[in-house]
Amino acid sequence: MPNFTLKQSITYNMTIKSKAVWGILFLSVIHLFACKAPEQKTAASAANQGLPENLLQSNIYEVNVRQYTPEGTFQAFAKSLPRLKEMGVDILWFMPITPISIEDRKGVLGSYYAVADYTAVNPEFGTIEDWKKLVKEAQGMGMKVIIDWVANHTGADNRWIKSNPDFYIKGADGKLKFAFDWSDTRDLNYWNPILHDSMINSMKFWVKETGIDGFRCDVAAEVPRLFWQKATAELKKTKSDIILLAEADIAWIHDAGFQLSYAWDAFAQMKKVAKGEASARVLDTVLRKMDETYPPGAFKMYFTSNHDENTWNKADYATMPGAVHAPFAVLTHTWKNSIPLIYSGQEEPFLDSLSFFYKDTIQFKNYARADFYKALLNLRKKNPALAADAVYTKLNSDKDDAVYCFQKEKNGKKVLILLNLSAKVQYFTLAEKIAGKYFNLFSNKQEEIKDNQQFTLPEWGYTVYSLE
């Protein structure tokens, strides 16, 4: 996502721009009169395929290439692959690697999301050969690679502006339009079916020519549903196990073929709890909404930070500072339908915002959170009860305003998660019968748990038990 102000971020998550809505209506008429119901059915049914089985216990690590090393290149980042593999990273999501427009560029280096050419590499990072080598190296270590894709708009001097001016939306003054304060971008016109094919072919280029495993699609809900239905169906023909993550928190995106979507609502509620503005009970509303509105097989990417939240809203060093971070990180790695995200530098942690438009290198020194994340990621890999499709059961306690407890089960395995989402020590008992011998992930000890046992968690404390 480009640079939102907080108000604009809220607007984005609550509404869809009128051009996308009218685009859907227009394309619906085209489909109706073209009698393409069978094709539409095929695309829609692709949404129910879900994630490949081997990714249900996976995780995502977002790579900010520019800021990751002093060099800010693919070759320099590649040196971190063994460390990330050791930490347990499964899927590397690279922020846009395409060239950045010069016209109306913001700052010295510009925004990754102002794309100048959809089938080229940003020379700031290296060459396309450097990229192919990085992809092969990561995949050789067992990691998947996905790239950020900006389908909603281009940069202000994208080559399509000259070659295909009808790909763009024009205002009454004849000038190309852009949304919000994204003055370095130009909005694409999805009323034009030729644009659809050009965009899909550009996406296929990266799969076929560089071997990537999928896409994270920027502001996906701003692009018409019928385009995504066609695009995701075509991409799945190109690569049957392709990973498709939508930056959207809306149910229809899954019917359009995406397996994963953003958990913006969950993050918003977590921030409220972290600030003491809401009780732990508010988290139940997040799952209730998903159960009531989302189709089966819809998985969520949960996070405590990402590039937008870090740059514009000081996540997570200010939104979940210090010890506050840990229980929410545990929640994102263990919750219902969860595929967790770790953003560049969180394993340090790097306690600052990273610039969008300037060089602003992450200072890696101690990797103080690396072992914490490694423990969580390895438990996810080893225990099917933490798979995204595991059965989730909320556990009730006598302190539900402050503690949040649940269990997950799959293939005869069970995990028990106890979180203190408050700044006070909590003493509590669980209403459900949970007696058994458990292994405490973080103390690395076996414990006998009895029914009606009183638990104690320090402020912002957490425990993850695996049933032995």
VEXDREN-2710 file (C-alpha; in Angstrom, 1 decimal):
% VEXDREN-2710
k/r/px/py/pz
1/MET/0.0/0.0/0.0
2/PRO/1.3/3.5/-0.7
3/ASN/1.5/6.2/1.9
4/PHE/-1.8/6.5/3.8
5/THR/-2.5/9.0/6.5
6/LEU/-4.3/7.4/9.4
7/LYS/-7.6/8.9/8.2
8/GLN/-7.0/7.6/4.7
9/SER/-6.1/4.1/6.0
10/ILE/-9.4/4.0/7.9
11/THR/-11.2/5.2/4.7
12/TYR/-9.6/2.5/2.7
13/ASN/-10.6/-0.3/5.1
14/MET/-14.2/0.9/5.3
15/THR/-15.0/1.7/1.7
16/ILE/-14.1/0.8/-1.9
17/LYS/-13.5/3.6/-4.3
18/SER/-16.4/4.4/-6.6
19/LYS/-14.4/3.5/-9.7
20/ALA/-14.1/-0.1/-8.5
21/VAL/-17.8/-0.3/-7.8
22/TRP/-18.8/1.0/-11.2
23/GLY/-16.2/-1.2/-12.7
24/ILE/-17.8/-4.2/-11.2
25/LEU/-21.3/-3.2/-12.5
26/PHE/-19.9/-2.5/-16.0
27/LEU/-18.1/-5.8/-16.1
28/SER/-21.1/-7.7/-14.8
29/VAL/-23.1/-6.4/-17.7
30/ILE/-20.4/-7.6/-20.1
31/HIS/-20.4/-11.0/-18.5
32/LEU/-24.2/-11.3/-18.6
33/PHE/-24.5/-10.5/-22.3
34/ALA/-21.4/-12.4/-23.3
35/CYS/-23.0/-15.5/-21.6
36/LYS/-19.8/-16.5/-19.8
37/ALA/-21.4/-18.1/-16.8
38/PRO/-19.3/-21.3/-17.0
39/GLU/-16.0/-19.3/-16.9
40/GLN/-17.2/-17.2/-14.0
41/LYS/-18.2/-20.3/-12.1
42/THR/-14.8/-21.9/-12.6
43/ALA/-13.0/-18.7/-11.4
44/ALA/-15.3/-18.4/-8.3
45/SER/-14.9/-22.1/-7.4
46/ALA/-11.1/-21.7/-7.3
47/ALA/-11.5/-19.7/-4.0
48/ASN/-12.5/-22.9/-2.2
49/GLN/-9.2/-24.7/-3.0
50/GLY/-7.5/-22.9/0.0
51/LEU/-3.9/-23.0/0.8
52/PRO/-1.8/-26.0/-0.2
53/GLU/-1.7/-28.5/2.7
54/ASN/2.1/-27.9/3.2
55/LEU/1.5/-24.2/3.9
56/LEU/-1.2/-24.5/6.6
57/GLN/1.5/-24.5/9.3
58/SER/3.6/-21.9/7.6
59/ASN/4.5/-18.2/8.2
60/ILE/5.3/-15.1/6.2
61/TYR/8.3/-12.8/6.6
62/GLU/8.1/-9.4/4.8
63/VAL/11.3/-8.2/3.2
64/ASN/12.0/-4.5/2.8
65/VAL/15.0/-4.8/0.5
66/ARG/15.9/-1.1/0.4
67/GLN/16.2/-0.9/4.2
68/TYR/17.4/-4.4/5.1
69/THR/21.1/-3.9/4.5
70/PRO/23.4/-0.9/4.0
71/GLU/23.7/-1.9/0.3
72/GLY/19.9/-2.3/-0.1
73/THR/20.4/-5.0/-2.8
74/PHE/19.3/-8.5/-3.6
75/GLN/22.8/-9.8/-3.2
76/ALA/23.2/-8.2/0.2
77/PHE/19.9/-9.5/1.4
78/ALA/20.8/-13.1/0.3
79/LYS/23.4/-13.2/3.1
80/SER/20.5/-13.2/5.6
81/LEU/18.8/-16.3/4.1
82/PRO/20.6/-18.8/6.3
83/ARG/19.7/-16.9/9.5
84/LEU/16.0/-16.5/8.4
85/LYS/15.9/-20.2/7.5
86/GLU/17.3/-21.1/11.0
87/MET/14.7/-18.9/12.6
88/GLY/12.0/-20.9/10.8
89/VAL/10.8/-18.6/8.1
90/ASP/8.7/-20.3/5.4
91/ILE/7.5/-17.6/2.9
92/LEU/9.5/-14.5/2.0
93/TRP/7.3/-11.6/0.8
94/PHE/9.3/-9.0/-1.0
95/MET/7.9/-5.5/-1.2
96/PRO/7.7/-4.4/-4.9
97/ILE/10.9/-5.0/-6.8
98/THR/9.8/-3.2/-10.0
99/PRO/11.3/0.1/-11.1
100/ILE/10.0/3.3/-9.5
101/SER/8.6/6.2/-11.6
102/ILE/10.6/9.4/-11.6
103/GLU/7.8/11.9/-12.5
104/ASP/6.2/13.2/-9.3
105/ARG/8.5/11.0/-7.3
106/LYS/8.2/11.4/-3.5
107/GLY/11.4/11.9/-1.6
108/VAL/14.8/10.9/-3.1
109/LEU/14.1/7.3/-3.9
110/GLY/10.3/7.2/-4.3
111/SER/7.7/4.7/-3.2
112/TYR/8.0/1.1/-4.2
113/TYR/4.3/1.3/-5.1
114/ALA/4.7/3.8/-7.9
115/VAL/5.5/1.2/-10.6
116/ALA/7.3/2.4/-13.8
117/ASP/7.5/-1.0/-15.5
118/TYR/5.7/-4.2/-14.5
119/THR/8.2/-6.6/-16.2
120/ALA/11.5/-5.1/-15.0
121/VAL/13.6/-5.0/-11.9
122/ASN/14.4/-1.8/-9.8
123/PRO/18.1/-1.1/-10.6
124/GLU/18.4/0.1/-7.0
125/PHE/18.2/-3.6/-6.0
126/GLY/20.2/-5.2/-8.8
127/THR/19.5/-7.0/-12.0
128/ILE/16.8/-9.5/-13.0
129/GLU/19.6/-12.2/-12.9
130/ASP/20.4/-11.2/-9.3
131/TRP/16.7/-11.6/-8.6
132/LYS/16.5/-15.1/-10.2
133/LYS/19.5/-16.2/-8.3
134/LEU/18.0/-15.0/-5.0
135/VAL/14.7/-16.8/-5.7
136/LYS/16.6/-20.1/-6.5
137/GLU/18.7/-19.7/-3.4
138/ALA/15.7/-19.2/-1.1
139/GLN/13.7/-22.0/-2.7
140/GLY/16.8/-24.2/-2.4
141/MET/16.6/-23.7/1.4
142/GLY/12.9/-24.7/1.4
143/MET/11.4/-21.2/1.5
144/LYS/8.7/-19.9/-0.8
145/VAL/9.0/-16.4/-2.5
146/ILE/6.2/-14.1/-3.2
147/ILE/6.3/-10.5/-4.5
148/ASP/4.2/-7.4/-3.9
149/TRP/1.9/-6.6/-6.9
150/VAL/0.4/-3.2/-7.5
151/ALA/-2.6/-3.7/-9.8
152/ASN/-4.7/-0.7/-8.7
153/HIS/-2.4/2.0/-10.1
154/THR/0.9/2.7/-11.7
155/GLY/3.6/5.3/-11.3
156/ALA/3.2/8.7/-12.9
157/ASP/5.4/7.8/-15.9
158/ASN/4.7/4.1/-16.3
159/ARG/5.4/3.1/-19.9
160/TRP/1.7/2.2/-20.4
161/ILE/0.8/5.9/-20.1
162/LYS/2.3/6.4/-23.5
163/SER/1.8/3.0/-25.1
164/ASN/-1.8/2.4/-23.7
165/PRO/-3.3/5.7/-22.5
166/ASP/-6.7/4.1/-22.5
167/PHE/-5.6/1.9/-19.6
168/TYR/-6.0/5.0/-17.3
169/ILE/-8.8/7.0/-15.7
170/LYS/-9.1/10.6/-16.8
171/GLY/-10.7/13.5/-15.0
172/ALA/-13.0/16.1/-16.6
173/ASP/-9.9/18.1/-17.3
174/GLY/-8.4/15.3/-19.3
175/LYS/-5.6/14.7/-16.8
176/LEU/-4.9/11.2/-15.4
177/LYS/-6.4/10.7/-11.9
178/PHE/-4.9/9.5/-8.7
179/ALA/-6.5/8.7/-5.3
180/PHE/-6.0/10.4/-1.9
181/ASP/-2.6/12.1/-1.8
182/TRP/-0.9/9.5/-3.9
183/SER/0.3/12.1/-6.4
184/ASP/3.1/9.9/-7.6
185/THR/0.6/7.3/-9.0
186/ARG/-2.1/7.2/-11.7
187/ASP/-5.3/5.1/-11.4
188/LEU/-5.8/2.2/-13.8
189/ASN/-9.1/1.8/-15.7
190/TYR/-10.5/-1.7/-15.3
191/TRP/-13.4/-0.9/-17.6
192/ASN/-10.9/-1.7/-20.3
193/PRO/-10.8/-5.5/-20.9
194/ILE/-7.4/-5.2/-22.7
195/LEU/-5.9/-4.0/-19.5
196/HIS/-7.0/-7.2/-17.8
197/ASP/-5.0/-9.3/-20.2
198/SER/-2.0/-7.1/-20.0
199/MET/-2.0/-7.1/-16.2
200/ILE/-2.4/-10.9/-16.0
201/ASN/0.4/-11.4/-18.6
202/SER/2.7/-9.2/-16.5
203/MET/2.0/-11.3/-13.4
204/LYS/2.6/-14.5/-15.3
205/PHE/5.9/-13.2/-16.5
206/TRP/7.3/-13.3/-12.9
207/VAL/6.0/-16.8/-12.3
208/LYS/7.3/-18.2/-15.6
209/GLU/10.5/-16.2/-16.0
210/THR/11.7/-15.9/-12.4
211/GLY/10.0/-18.9/-10.7
212/ILE/8.3/-17.0/-7.9
213/ASP/5.6/-18.8/-5.8
214/GLY/2.9/-16.1/-5.7
215/PHE/1.8/-12.6/-5.0
216/ARG/0.8/-10.2/-2.2
217/CYS/-1.7/-7.9/-4.1
218/ASP/-1.7/-4.3/-3.0
219/VAL/-5.0/-2.6/-2.1
220/ALA/-6.7/-5.6/-3.7
221/ALA/-10.3/-4.5/-2.8
222/GLU/-9.8/-1.4/-4.9
223/VAL/-9.6/-3.6/-8.0
224/PRO/-12.9/-5.1/-9.4
225/ARG/-13.8/-8.6/-8.3
226/LEU/-14.3/-9.9/-11.8
227/PHE/-10.8/-9.0/-12.7
228/TRP/-9.4/-10.9/-9.7
229/GLN/-11.7/-13.9/-10.5
230/LYS/-10.1/-14.1/-14.0
231/ALA/-6.6/-13.3/-12.8
232/THR/-6.5/-15.8/-10.0
233/ALA/-8.0/-18.6/-12.2
234/GLU/-5.3/-17.9/-14.9
235/LEU/-2.5/-17.8/-12.3
236/LYS/-3.6/-21.1/-10.8
237/LYS/-3.5/-22.6/-14.3
238/THR/0.1/-21.3/-14.6
239/LYS/1.1/-22.6/-11.1
240/SER/-1.4/-24.9/-9.3
241/ASP/0.0/-24.2/-5.8
242/ILE/0.4/-20.5/-6.2
243/ILE/0.1/-18.4/-3.1
244/LEU/-2.3/-15.4/-3.3
245/LEU/-2.5/-12.9/-0.5
246/ALA/-4.8/-9.9/-0.8
247/GLU/-4.2/-6.7/1.1
248/ALA/-7.9/-6.5/2.0
249/ASP/-10.1/-7.3/4.9
250/ILE/-13.3/-8.1/3.1
251/ALA/-15.1/-11.4/2.5
252/TRP/-15.6/-11.2/-1.3
253/ILE/-11.9/-11.2/-1.9
254/HIS/-11.8/-15.0/-1.1
255/ASP/-14.6/-15.7/-3.6
256/ALA/-12.4/-13.9/-6.1
257/GLY/-9.7/-16.6/-5.7
258/PHE/-7.4/-15.4/-2.9
259/GLN/-6.5/-17.9/-0.1
260/LEU/-5.2/-15.3/2.3
261/SER/-6.4/-11.8/3.3
262/TYR/-5.3/-9.2/5.8
263/ALA/-6.5/-9.1/9.3
264/TRP/-6.8/-5.4/9.6
265/ASP/-9.8/-5.6/12.0
266/ALA/-7.9/-7.9/14.3
267/PHE/-4.9/-5.6/14.3
268/ALA/-7.1/-2.6/15.1
269/GLN/-8.7/-4.4/18.1
270/MET/-5.3/-5.7/19.3
271/LYS/-4.1/-2.1/19.4
272/LYS/-7.0/-1.0/21.5
273/VAL/-6.4/-3.8/24.0
274/ALA/-2.7/-3.0/24.1
275/LYS/-3.6/0.6/25.0
276/GLY/-6.1/-0.4/27.6
277/GLU/-8.9/1.1/25.6
278/ALA/-10.8/-2.3/25.3
279/SER/-10.9/-5.5/27.2
280/ALA/-9.7/-8.8/25.9
281/ARG/-13.3/-9.8/25.1
282/VAL/-13.3/-7.5/22.1
283/LEU/-11.2/-10.1/20.2
284/ASP/-14.1/-12.5/20.1
285/THR/-15.9/-10.0/17.9
286/VAL/-13.2/-10.4/15.3
287/LEU/-13.7/-14.1/15.0
288/ARG/-17.5/-13.8/15.1
289/LYS/-17.4/-11.4/12.1
290/MET/-15.2/-13.9/10.2
291/ASP/-17.5/-16.8/11.0
292/GLU/-20.5/-14.9/9.9
293/THR/-19.2/-13.3/6.7
294/TYR/-16.3/-15.2/5.3
295/PRO/-16.5/-18.3/3.2
296/PRO/-15.0/-21.6/4.5
297/GLY/-11.3/-22.0/3.8
298/ALA/-10.6/-18.3/4.1
299/PHE/-7.4/-17.8/6.0
300/LYS/-6.1/-14.6/7.6
301/MET/-2.6/-13.1/7.8
302/TYR/-2.3/-11.8/11.3
303/PHE/0.4/-9.3/12.3
304/THR/1.7/-6.9/15.0
305/SER/3.5/-4.8/12.3
306/ASN/4.0/-4.4/8.6
307/HIS/5.5/-1.8/6.3
308/ASP/2.5/0.5/6.4
309/GLU/1.9/0.2/10.1
310/ASN/5.6/0.6/10.9
311/THR/6.2/3.6/8.7
312/TRP/3.0/5.6/9.3
313/ASN/1.8/4.4/12.7
314/LYS/4.9/3.4/14.6
315/ALA/4.1/-0.3/14.9
316/ASP/5.0/-2.2/16.8
317/TYR/7.6/-0.3/18.9
318/ALA/5.0/2.3/19.9
319/THR/1.6/0.5/19.4
320/MET/2.8/-2.6/21.4
321/PRO/5.9/-1.4/23.1
322/GLY/8.3/-3.6/25.1
323/ALA/6.8/-6.5/26.9
324/VAL/3.3/-5.6/25.4
325/HIS/4.4/-7.1/22.1
326/ALA/4.9/-10.7/23.2
327/PRO/1.4/-11.9/24.0
328/PHE/0.0/-10.4/20.8
329/ALA/2.8/-12.0/18.8
330/VAL/1.8/-15.3/20.3
331/LEU/-1.8/-14.6/19.4
332/THR/-1.0/-13.9/15.8
333/HIS/1.0/-17.2/15.5
334/THR/-1.6/-19.4/17.1
335/TRP/-5.1/-17.9/16.5
336/LYS/-7.9/-19.3/14.5
337/ASN/-7.3/-19.4/10.7
338/SER/-3.9/-17.8/11.2
339/ILE/-0.9/-17.5/9.0
340/PRO/1.4/-15.1/10.9
341/LEU/3.5/-12.3/9.6
342/ILE/6.9/-11.0/10.8
343/TYR/8.1/-7.7/9.4
344/SER/11.7/-6.9/8.6
345/GLY/13.5/-6.0/11.8
346/GLN/11.0/-7.3/14.3
347/GLU/13.3/-10.0/15.3
348/GLU/15.9/-7.4/16.4
349/PRO/13.6/-5.5/17.4
350/PHE/14.3/-2.3/15.4
351/LEU/12.6/0.4/17.5
352/ASP/12.0/3.0/14.8
353/SER/9.9/3.7/11.7
354/LEU/11.4/2.9/8.3
355/SER/11.2/5.7/5.7
356/PHE/9.1/5.0/2.6
357/PHE/11.0/7.4/0.3
358/TYR/14.6/7.6/1.6
359/LYS/17.4/5.2/2.6
360/ASP/16.9/4.3/6.2
361/THR/18.8/1.1/7.1
362/ILE/17.6/-1.4/9.7
363/GLN/20.3/-1.7/12.4
364/PHE/20.6/-5.4/13.1
365/LYS/22.8/-6.1/16.2
366/ASN/21.5/-8.6/18.8
367/TYR/18.4/-10.3/17.3
368/ALA/16.9/-10.3/20.8
369/ARG/13.5/-11.6/19.6
370/ALA/14.9/-14.2/17.2
371/ASP/14.7/-17.1/19.7
372/PHE/11.2/-16.1/20.7
373/TYR/10.0/-16.2/17.1
374/LYS/12.0/-19.4/16.4
375/ALA/10.2/-21.2/19.2
376/LEU/6.8/-20.1/17.9
377/LEU/7.6/-20.9/14.3
378/ASN/9.0/-24.3/15.1
379/LEU/6.0/-25.2/17.2
380/ARG/3.8/-24.3/14.3
381/LYS/5.8/-26.6/12.0
382/LYS/5.9/-29.6/14.4
383/ASN/2.4/-29.4/15.8
384/PRO/-0.6/-29.8/13.4
385/ALA/-2.8/-28.3/16.1
386/LEU/-1.4/-24.9/15.1
387/ALA/-2.3/-25.3/11.5
388/ALA/-4.5/-22.6/10.0
389/ASP/-7.3/-25.1/9.6
390/ALA/-7.1/-26.6/13.1
391/VAL/-10.3/-26.7/15.2
392/TYR/-10.4/-23.6/17.5
393/THR/-12.2/-23.6/20.9
394/LYS/-12.4/-20.5/23.1
395/LEU/-11.8/-21.2/26.7
396/ASN/-13.7/-19.2/29.3
397/SER/-12.1/-18.0/32.5
398/ASP/-13.1/-16.0/35.5
399/LYS/-11.0/-13.0/34.3
400/ASP/-12.0/-12.8/30.6
401/ASP/-11.7/-9.0/30.6
402/ALA/-7.9/-9.4/31.0
403/VAL/-7.0/-12.9/29.9
404/TYR/-7.6/-14.6/26.5
405/CYS/-7.5/-18.3/26.4
406/PHE/-8.2/-20.9/23.8
407/GLN/-7.2/-24.4/22.5
408/LYS/-6.6/-25.8/19.0
409/GLU/-6.8/-29.4/17.9
410/LYS/-5.9/-31.4/14.8
411/ASN/-4.9/-35.0/14.1
412/GLY/-5.1/-35.9/17.7
413/LYS/-2.8/-33.1/18.8
414/LYS/-3.8/-30.3/21.1
415/VAL/-2.3/-26.9/22.2
416/LEU/-3.5/-24.6/25.0
417/ILE/-2.8/-20.9/24.8
418/LEU/-3.1/-18.6/27.8
419/LEU/-2.5/-14.9/27.3
420/ASN/-2.6/-12.0/29.8
421/LEU/-3.5/-9.0/27.8
422/SER/-3.2/-6.5/30.6
423/ALA/-0.6/-4.6/32.6
424/LYS/-1.4/-6.4/35.9
425/VAL/-0.7/-9.9/37.2
426/GLN/-3.7/-12.1/36.7
427/TYR/-4.8/-15.1/38.7
428/PHE/-7.5/-17.1/37.0
429/THR/-9.2/-20.5/36.5
430/LEU/-10.6/-22.0/33.4
431/ALA/-14.2/-23.2/33.2
432/GLU/-13.5/-26.1/30.8
433/LYS/-12.0/-29.4/31.7
434/ILE/-8.4/-29.4/30.4
435/ALA/-6.6/-31.8/32.8
436/GLY/-3.5/-33.6/31.4
437/LYS/0.2/-33.6/31.0
438/TYR/1.4/-30.7/29.0
439/PHE/4.8/-29.4/27.6
440/ASN/5.4/-25.7/28.3
441/LEU/7.0/-24.3/25.1
442/PHE/8.7/-21.4/26.8
443/SER/9.8/-23.0/30.0
444/ASN/10.8/-26.1/28.2
445/LYS/9.3/-28.3/30.9
446/GLN/6.5/-30.8/31.4
447/GLU/3.6/-29.7/33.6
448/GLU/0.7/-31.5/35.1
449/ILE/-2.5/-29.4/34.7
450/LYS/-5.6/-30.2/36.7
451/ASP/-9.2/-29.1/36.2
452/ASN/-10.1/-25.9/38.1
453/GLN/-6.4/-25.2/38.6
454/GLN/-5.5/-21.6/39.3
455/PHE/-3.1/-20.1/36.7
456/THR/-0.9/-17.1/37.2
457/LEU/0.4/-14.9/34.4
458/PRO/2.6/-11.8/34.9
459/GLU/1.6/-8.6/33.2
460/TRP/1.6/-9.2/29.5
461/GLY/2.4/-12.8/30.2
462/TYR/1.8/-15.8/28.0
463/THR/2.0/-19.6/28.0
464/VAL/1.7/-22.1/25.2
465/TYR/1.1/-25.7/26.3
466/SER/1.3/-28.7/24.0
467/LEU/-0.6/-31.8/25.2
468/GLU/1.8/-34.7/25.7
END
